[in-house]
Amino acid sequence: MTTTQLTIHVPGNHLMRPLLGERDELLRMVEAAFPDATIHVRGNEVVIGGTDADRVGLLFGELVTLLQAGQEVDPALLARTIDMIKADEHPAEVFTTEVLKAAKGRRVRPKTSGQKRYIDAIADNIITFGVGPAGTGKSWLAVAMAVQALQAKEVDRIILTRPAVEAGERLGFLPGDLMAKVDPYLRPLYDALHDMVDAEAAGRMLERGTVEVAPLAFMRGRTLNNSFIILDEAQNTTPEQMKMFLTRIGFGSKAVITGDSTQVDVAGGRSGLLSMERILSGIDGLAFVRLTGRDVVRHRIVADIVDAYERDAATNPGPVQP
């Protein structure tokens, strides 16, 4: 391997502390991630040597770009940035993409390259399938894109739906009328909406029908025009329900279908999601985006669990044994 030495000039001493972290915490993370590189800091210069110098130089360049764009670099963001550099991706391009300015001034941005591909696909297509494990932001980012489209007056309303099917439970065992019974199944979509707009605004949107949250069965017989429609937990649709949903989409509408093919709870395992890519591939305006364990943005242990299941599925195909 070729040994390289290069110098990164940081534009301003004020960026050095957030770049290196408190007591050089972030610098130590970089050194641990790239043991074949040597890193020396001199004033506002970072001198890098060793066989990994090019990658570490690219990493510091990306971090400086993020800091100049107003991003805060913390250990979690640095860990994702390191992973992306090792995968020959461009973190600054991902992390500076803004989807929405959400409630309380928080900015919604993709946190992985897979998430960036996902939101780009939603923006560019009429129908987007987002398939991947828990924690990859499939539903949350879809709701963010829906709120953004509503605020930009690209659509007149948002429709959030999911099949009322869950592991080991039946609606008949729950108290209350039909809406009370299905409310627990729709709660994740309410939660995502409240992350994007404040509680008062969300209440008004629901009251006026600008946002509709309903079980999938309520979609039958309707034509949904000028709407941003999200079908969540699509792995729990039957093939007949999936066809019914896709044929509801009307003029001026956009649809996002999210699901996790490893968590099928529909009776008999007849999931309407599993065969969609085979049936629908090649249709203009329709895209499939597959997210993986690398796109999990919950606690790192969740990503490790997802990776373990993916490795096991690769070596032991078939249903998971207890």
C-alpha positions in Angstrom: 0.0 0.0 0.0 1.1 3.6 -0.8 1.9 5.8 2.2 0.6 9.3 1.7 0.9 12.5 3.7 -1.5 15.4 3.3 -2.6 18.5 5.1 -6.2 19.7 5.7 -6.5 23.5 6.2 -9.5 24.3 8.4 -10.9 27.7 7.4 -11.0 29.3 10.8 -9.9 28.4 14.3 -13.5 28.6 15.5 -14.2 25.3 13.6 -11.4 23.3 15.3 -13.2 22.6 18.6 -16.4 21.3 17.0 -14.3 19.4 14.5 -12.2 17.6 17.1 -14.8 17.4 19.9 -14.6 18.1 23.6 -11.2 16.9 24.9 -10.5 15.6 21.3 -13.3 13.0 21.7 -14.2 13.0 18.0 -10.5 12.9 17.0 -10.0 9.8 19.1 -13.0 8.2 17.2 -11.4 8.9 13.9 -8.0 7.5 15.0 -9.8 4.3 16.3 -11.7 3.9 13.0 -8.5 4.4 10.8 -5.7 2.7 12.7 -3.4 2.9 9.6 -3.4 6.7 9.6 -1.5 9.1 11.8 -3.2 12.4 12.6 -1.4 15.5 14.0 -3.2 18.8 14.7 -1.2 22.1 14.3 -3.2 25.2 14.9 -6.0 25.1 12.3 -4.2 22.4 10.2 -4.7 18.7 10.3 -1.7 16.7 9.1 -2.5 13.1 8.1 -0.1 10.3 7.1 -0.2 6.6 6.5 -1.9 4.3 4.1 -5.4 5.6 5.1 -4.5 9.2 4.7 -6.6 9.8 1.7 -9.8 8.5 3.3 -9.1 10.4 6.6 -8.4 13.5 4.6 -11.7 13.1 2.7 -13.5 12.5 6.1 -12.1 15.8 7.6 -13.1 17.6 4.4 -16.6 16.4 4.7 -16.8 17.3 8.4 -15.6 20.8 7.7 -18.3 21.1 5.0 -21.0 20.0 7.5 -19.8 22.4 10.1 -19.8 25.3 7.7 -23.4 24.4 6.7 -24.4 24.7 10.4 -24.5 21.0 11.2 -23.5 19.9 14.7 -21.0 17.0 14.6 -21.7 14.6 17.5 -20.4 11.1 18.0 -23.5 9.5 16.4 -23.2 11.7 13.2 -19.4 11.1 13.1 -20.0 7.3 13.3 -22.4 7.4 10.4 -20.0 9.7 8.5 -17.1 7.3 9.0 -19.2 4.4 7.8 -20.2 6.3 4.7 -16.6 7.3 3.9 -15.6 3.6 4.2 -18.4 2.8 1.7 -17.1 5.5 -0.8 -20.2 7.7 -0.2 -20.4 11.4 0.3 -21.8 12.3 3.7 -22.1 16.1 3.3 -24.3 15.6 0.2 -26.6 13.5 2.4 -26.6 15.4 5.6 -27.1 18.8 4.1 -30.3 17.8 2.2 -33.3 19.3 4.0 -36.7 17.7 3.7 -38.7 19.8 6.0 -38.5 22.3 8.9 -40.5 20.5 11.4 -42.2 21.5 14.7 -40.0 23.5 17.2 -37.6 24.4 14.4 -36.1 20.9 14.0 -34.9 20.2 10.5 -35.7 16.8 9.0 -32.8 15.5 7.0 -31.8 12.0 5.7 -29.2 10.4 7.9 -27.9 7.7 5.5 -27.3 7.3 1.8 -30.1 4.9 1.6 -32.5 7.4 3.2 -31.3 10.0 0.6 -32.1 7.6 -2.2 -35.5 7.0 -0.7 -36.5 10.7 -0.4 -35.1 11.3 -3.9 -37.2 8.5 -5.3 -40.4 9.8 -3.5 -39.7 13.3 -5.0 -39.2 11.9 -8.6 -41.9 9.2 -8.8 -45.7 8.8 -8.5 -45.4 5.6 -6.5 -42.5 4.6 -4.3 -42.0 1.4 -2.4 -39.7 1.7 0.6 -38.8 -1.8 1.9 -36.5 -2.4 4.8 -36.1 -3.3 8.5 -37.4 -1.4 11.6 -35.5 1.8 12.4 -34.7 2.8 8.9 -37.1 5.8 8.8 -39.4 4.5 6.1 -42.6 5.8 7.6 -41.2 8.9 9.3 -39.5 10.2 6.2 -42.6 9.4 4.1 -44.7 11.5 6.5 -42.1 14.3 6.3 -42.3 14.3 2.5 -46.1 14.3 2.7 -46.2 17.3 5.0 -43.6 19.1 2.8 -45.8 18.4 -0.3 -48.9 19.7 1.5 -47.1 22.9 2.6 -45.9 23.5 -0.9 -49.5 23.1 -2.1 -48.5 20.2 -4.4 -51.4 18.1 -2.9 -54.6 19.0 -1.1 -54.5 16.4 1.6 -52.5 13.6 3.2 -54.0 10.1 3.7 -52.2 7.8 6.1 -53.3 4.2 6.1 -52.2 0.7 7.2 -53.8 -2.7 7.5 -55.2 -3.5 10.9 -53.1 -6.7 11.3 -50.6 -7.2 14.1 -48.8 -10.2 15.6 -50.9 -12.2 18.0 -53.8 -9.7 18.3 -57.2 -9.5 16.9 -59.4 -6.4 16.7 -62.3 -8.2 18.3 -60.4 -8.5 21.5 -59.9 -4.7 21.9 -62.5 -2.5 23.6 -64.6 0.2 22.0 -66.1 1.0 18.6 -64.4 0.3 15.3 -62.3 3.5 15.3 -61.2 2.9 19.0 -60.3 -0.7 18.0 -58.1 0.4 15.1 -56.5 3.4 16.8 -53.6 1.4 18.3 -52.7 0.2 14.9 -52.7 3.7 13.4 -50.8 5.3 16.4 -47.3 5.2 14.8 -48.7 7.3 11.9 -50.2 9.8 14.4 -46.8 9.9 16.2 -44.9 10.7 13.0 -47.4 13.4 12.1 -46.9 15.1 15.5 -43.1 15.0 15.0 -43.6 17.1 11.9 -46.2 19.7 13.1 -47.2 20.9 16.5 -50.1 19.2 18.3 -52.5 22.1 17.7 -51.8 22.2 14.0 -52.1 18.4 13.7 -55.5 18.6 15.5 -56.7 21.2 13.0 -55.5 19.2 10.0 -57.3 16.0 11.3 -60.5 17.9 12.2 -60.7 19.5 8.7 -59.8 16.3 6.9 -56.6 17.8 5.5 -55.0 14.8 7.1 -56.9 11.5 7.2 -55.7 8.5 9.2 -57.7 5.4 8.5 -57.4 1.6 8.2 -56.8 0.2 4.8 -60.3 -1.3 4.5 -61.7 2.3 4.4 -59.9 2.8 1.0 -62.1 0.4 -0.9 -64.3 2.0 -3.6 -62.6 5.4 -3.4 -60.6 7.4 -5.9 -57.9 9.5 -4.3 -57.1 12.6 -6.3 -54.6 15.4 -5.3 -53.5 13.4 -2.3 -50.3 12.2 -0.8 -51.1 8.7 0.3 -48.9 6.5 2.6 -49.6 2.8 3.0 -47.6 1.7 6.1 -46.8 -1.9 7.2 -47.6 -3.0 3.6 -46.2 -6.5 4.3 -49.4 -7.2 6.1 -51.7 -6.6 3.1 -53.0 -9.5 1.1 -52.3 -9.4 -2.6 -56.0 -8.5 -3.2 -55.7 -5.5 -0.7 -52.5 -4.3 -2.4 -54.1 -4.3 -5.8 -57.1 -2.5 -4.4 -54.9 0.2 -2.8 -52.8 0.8 -5.9 -55.9 1.2 -8.1 -57.2 3.9 -5.7 -54.6 6.4 -6.8 -56.0 9.2 -8.8 -54.9 12.3 -10.7 -52.4 14.6 -9.0 -51.6 12.1 -6.3 -48.4 10.5 -5.0 -48.2 7.3 -3.0 -45.5 5.8 -0.8 -45.8 2.1 0.3 -43.6 1.1 3.2 -43.0 -2.4 4.6 -40.6 -4.9 6.1 -40.6 -8.2 4.3 -39.2 -10.0 7.4 -42.2 -9.1 9.6 -45.2 -10.6 7.8 -48.1 -11.1 10.2 -50.9 -11.5 7.6 -52.8 -14.8 7.9 -51.3 -17.6 5.9 -48.2 -15.5 5.0 -49.9 -14.3 1.8 -48.2 -10.8 1.7 -49.2 -8.4 -1.0 -45.8 -6.7 -0.7 -43.5 -9.6 -1.5 -44.2 -10.0 -5.2 -44.6 -6.3 -6.0 -41.1 -5.8 -7.5 -41.5 -8.8 -9.8 -45.0 -7.7 -11.0 -44.5 -3.9 -11.3 -40.8 -3.5 -12.2 -40.3 -1.4 -15.4 -43.4 0.8 -14.9 -42.5 4.5 -15.5 -43.0 6.7 -12.4 -42.8 3.8 -10.0 -39.6 3.0 -7.9 -38.4 0.5 -5.4 -35.9 1.5 -2.7 -34.5 -1.2 -0.4 -33.1 0.0 2.9 -30.8 -2.2 5.0 -29.2 -2.4 8.4 -26.8 0.3 7.3 -29.8 2.7 7.2 -31.0 2.0 10.8 -30.8 5.2 12.8 -32.0 4.0 16.1 -29.6 2.7 18.8 -26.6 1.0 17.3 -27.7 -2.3 18.9 -30.8 -2.2 16.6 -28.5 -2.1 13.5 -26.5 -5.0 15.0 -29.7 -7.1 15.5 -30.9 -6.3 12.0 -27.5 -7.3 10.6 -27.5 -10.6 12.6 -31.0 -11.5 11.2 -29.8 -10.7 7.6 -26.7 -12.9 8.0 -28.8 -15.7 9.4 -31.4 -15.4 6.6 -28.6 -15.6 4.0 -27.2 -18.8 5.5 -30.4 -20.4 6.7 -33.2 -19.5 4.3 -36.7 -20.2 5.4 -38.8 -19.3 8.5 -37.1 -18.3 11.7 -37.1 -21.1 14.1 -37.9 -20.5 17.8 
